[in-house]
Amino acid sequence: MSSNRTDFSRMVLAAMFIALAIVLPFLTGQIPQIGSALGPMHIPALLSGFFCGPWYALAVGFISPLLRSFMFGMPPLMPTAFAMSFELATYGFVAGILYQILPKKNSNVYVALISAMLAGRIVWGIVRVILYGFGQSSFGWAAFMSGAFINAIPGIILHIILIPILVISLKKYTAEADKR
């Protein structure tokens, strides 16, 4: 496949992942607690890392929460969508870069995914600390652990189960299609 065609394919996939990130939260019924727990916007950001590469995935992750906030008011722009944009950009970039450099073994899908999830949560925490540093309230260790891990356990489990299944299955399918 030529470079222009590959770039175009990645751009189309990135647009599709942005659209998914905007639509998937509707599945949580617009109940913020369920959306926070399941992280539906995280799924397209992570998947874009595996299918579009790190740079397109960084854009998908950064744009999606901001665009959804402007379109629907959810997540609220400050501090939620703003912090999420850095978190999801990190998810996509780290997943994409690790998936590119690691050997193409199924186990490395998990390595890239879990590394991206940890890096994204750390970046989210740093951005929240910076944002809260400008405001009246503080964002401490307990708030970080609660927001990044404890309240997110259902989403973490969902992502660790769903994303590798999708990546491995779709990569296998596309490899078989390329042979035909």
Sequence and secondary structure as in RCSB ss.txt:
>XXXX:A:sequence
MSSNRTDFSRMVLAAMFIALAIVLPFLTGQIPQIGSALGPMHIPALLSGFFCGPWYALAVGFISPLLRSFMFGMP
PLMPTAFAMSFELATYGFVAGILYQILPKKNSNVYVALISAMLAGRIVWGIVRVILYGFGQSSFGWAAFMSGAFI
NAIPGIILHIILIPILVISLKKYTAEADKR
>XXXX:A:secstr
  HHHHHHHHHHHHHHHHHHHHHGGGGGTT HHHHHHH TTHHHHHHHHHHH HHHHHHHHHHHHHHHHHHH  S
 IIIIIHHHHHHHHHHHHHHHHHHHHS S HHHHHHHHHHHHHHHHHHHHHHHHHHHHTSSS   HHHHHIIIII
TTHHHHHHHHHHHHHHHHHHHHHHHHHHH 
